[in-house]
Amino acid sequence: MTTPDVTVVVAVYNTMPYLTECLNSLVGQSIGLDRLQVVAVDDGSTDDSGEELDRFAQLYPDTFTVVHQANSGGPAAPSNRALDLATGRFVYFIGSDDHLGEEALERMVACADANESDVVVGKMVGTNGRYVHQKLYTGDRPEISLYDSELPYTLANTKLFRRELVEKHGLRFPEDLPVGSDQPFTIEACVRARRISVLSDYTYYYAVKRGDASNITYRANHLARLRCTARIMEHTAGLIPPGPRRDAVLKRHFDWELSKLLQKDFPALDPDTRRQVCEGVGALLEAYYTDELRAGTGVKRRVRFGLARRGAVDELTRAIADETAHGAPPFLLEGKRAFALYPGFRDPAVGLDDHWYEARESVAGRLANGTKLESAEWEQSGEKLTLALKLRLGVSGDTSSAFVALAQGAMPKTADKPGARKLPEDALRPKAVGEFTRKPAEDGTGTLLGARIPVESVRAKRGVRVYVDVAGATYEIPVRTEGLPMPLARRWGSTTPHRVAASPNTKGRLVITTAPLWEPKLGVGARLRRALSSSKRK
């Protein structure tokens, strides 16, 4: 019997009916059955998975090898058993509830042979709500590095590995890790690989979230996930010496695995579990969280890490619960620095220095969410009409830079999802419109900005926007009406009467619209020019 090009390893535990589609996608591969070996290990399934594997083994006896064993508690042991039986030049791992594109294996093997790659990553997508990170798949790349690409955020073992590499370095899965046991294998293979290639021209792998969310990743508790993450990080540190390369890989674990332990479900944990999570996260921060990693972490995550590291369980719990219920806290502005006012800020009992609370990243989205319109009304004195606004800004301290201006046109596509944006350094600051008052909110959670905006006798539709300097940058924030009742449109002006309205646009952002009630009759030529001009704008 000739050596197959690729052995597909399938670790199986109670994945019917998804298993059938998985196996059908393997036997339907364009690479052909003569170039394929499938080794499937049933890890003590209690549904019909074992019987389904036997059915395929009977249908394809020259392709399928099926092993039945007692349940081991995770995918590592069945994957190792399958590796011991693999004979292909390459080995590929697939989740037994997932499936492949028809040409997946043929394309990946061809790529590995053409580029002498030891690892090939084919584009994955999620189905049924399964999240799969996509930033790695920006195009076909014959060679990438683990250290300067998005590969650390794609560490599942669902890749093509040269089996010679696997056996040379004795790569196997740690069987005592119920979650993430594929990461040590994948990381070490990528560290030791001569070349890693990425294919994005085709959907190679469909990752399925089961209807009952019973995938093992979704079932693990906080302490199990913490213990597994610690083992993964320790293994990685043993492979990569301290420095930028290690940081590039471990950044993923701070961004994902550890951050997810400190999210909105944390306050609901029992006190002892919260304490243990903080101790475990704190130990990993102490060991691997370099100054460079801290500097590149957003303030929300950084503060949570800092509080965990200091064992400030109550402050951490309050920080998460408050932000979940009320949104991000306001910023304190001091010169060109901005600090997020999370619990523990400048509290001697907590002992975190200001750097943990300082916002260095763009805070456009947080400013937009913290800017609230509290009232809007017309004020008229003779021929002068003013729109009086009261706004609450999510900043305190030195807010002398805050003002309101009117802008023509929509916010650019560079704006954050809530609509705000950080102005480019070379952008001209808009001209402030009207009169302003600024005073601290009574509850100390921001600044009350009063603005009186004069209305002009022109045909115009202009957005009302707040501008404020934070940490040396100017931010532009559209004013959202948030369902607040707006003043009625009104007629204004005696010489040239206008209609003026303050109302939300389709995105709920406040705009002021002015237009003459009537205009002088135009001649035929003028009407034609206006019609042509209007058609060009459309």
C-alpha angles and dihedrals in degrees: 000000000000121000110263118236094230138018114206113208117208119186107195133198122155098322103141129164091020091056093069094059089046093055094042089054089055099050089045094058115132090225087078132237093266090065095043137082121184118197111188122182118196106212097205098296116191096198127062095288094106092051091048091053091051090050092056091045089056092048094046107025094160092053108035128069112183126192126186120203140161116277113278099187099248146028096267100081096047090046091052091048089052092049090056088058098042118117103170126113086238133029126213128190124212130180110241091234093051133073142207136238111254096252097037101110096039092052095045095048090049090051092049092050094045095048100029087238122174092196128031122188116201122198114274128198131188126237132195090023097311111151117227120177109241106185094096092061101073095125143319110304120183092201134021134163128234088225105054104032139065090264094109087065090055103055101140113123091239091118139100112263127187103242092215087064091048094052097039091060097032093239113189137151120263103246096203094065112090091186130038097008089144093061099073089049094048095043094050092046090052092046091052099037119113090214137004120201132193126208118196102159095093139026102257102169135031112201110203127206106209118238091245093044089236096145105130093244089062095049103053119106127228098265094046091050091047093051092048093047091051091053092048092050092047091050091049092049089054091056101042123045120229115285141073094320094056090044090052091058100037092048086077092058093050091045096046122011099035096036091053090058089061101051134111094297091060097084090055093060118101115263095254093051091049089051092049092048091052092048092049096045090045092054092052091048090051092050103041113008101105126191088253092055091046091051090053095049121097117248096250094056094037093055091049090051091048093051091048091049091052092048090241093152096161094049091046091049091050093046092054096042093047094049092047092052102035109016130245118340121249124268125246110221117210113170107301094342128090126197127196108230098227121153113285096035108151090347108147090206090061096040101203114147121231094261091075091059099040118112111224099156127073108289098188095122093047091049091049092051091047096051111091130178109223102178143353127191142156121252119191130188113176108305092344117100122188133183108220114206132185115198136177114218123202092231134082137182116046101018097151089119094063116109142144126244137173120242132194118226135010127312110271122256089253089074119111119253094268087054105255126117143190109243116236113257092246095047118117113246110241121243116263114242124212134342126319141200125189127191137154116267112253092242091051093241101119143320131299110224119195117196130183108195117194116223118229127214096243137109102255146132111206134173121235110231137177120221123198136165116235124176093343096312132099118232127201115211125184113222110243119206094211091203092304113154110258125214115264119264111260145193113247136179131039103215095047108008115216135187113228127189135179108201143139120268123222090285093051094254121140117253132175115219122192128178136157114260090228137359134211114272112265128220121246093263093050092048090050092050091050091049092050091047091050093050091051091053090054 
